[in-house]
């Protein structure tokens, strides 16, 4: 792990590879290069009608990049269906360094009120016009889904062309995630990396209505 630098990590993403670990306390890092890649077509993003109504209601406060480390820690916590995590402390340190360099971001969902609490969200890596989704977490119903909707709108507004979801899952399939063979994925990745995506083109204070207007226009 000591020989794996931040620049090595950036090079991995540029070539379609991403890191994982076997446990929170594991210092060993291995690189994953799957033959099939889960990709979310930004123009083919499907929002279930109930979720669309929830997003428009703005029942939560959405913040961008205010609690990056906390989101990673929430993602790494044990859950009912998972007793271990691939997000080791070493990997977390690398992503926090990416965040400090402006190459990683979090979309956070907070409760409203004076005692606002972080209820979940997601984080990922941003290079050029490619966003690599790393992990998402919910502490209330639909929270991670709301974060995903806000992310996709932000990427569309900012001129991104690729949302890499790593793997196709049942959870993500409902939103339109598809699988691409590695060769096809690498073509899209190369094209996306050459773009100049702007993660902040959409204001950080964008409302649920703003987000839905972007996604339905």
Protein Blocks (a to p, Z undefined) as FASTA:
>chain_A
ZZpcfklmmmmmmnopacddfbfklmbdcddddfbdcdddfklcccdfklmmmmmnopac
cdehklmmmmmmmmmpccfkbcbdfbdfklmmmmmmmmmnopaccdddddedjklccfbd
cddddehjaccdfbdcdfbehklmmmmmmmmmmmmmnopabdcehiacfklmmnopacdd
fklmmmmmmmmmmpccdfklpcfklcfklmmmmmmZZ
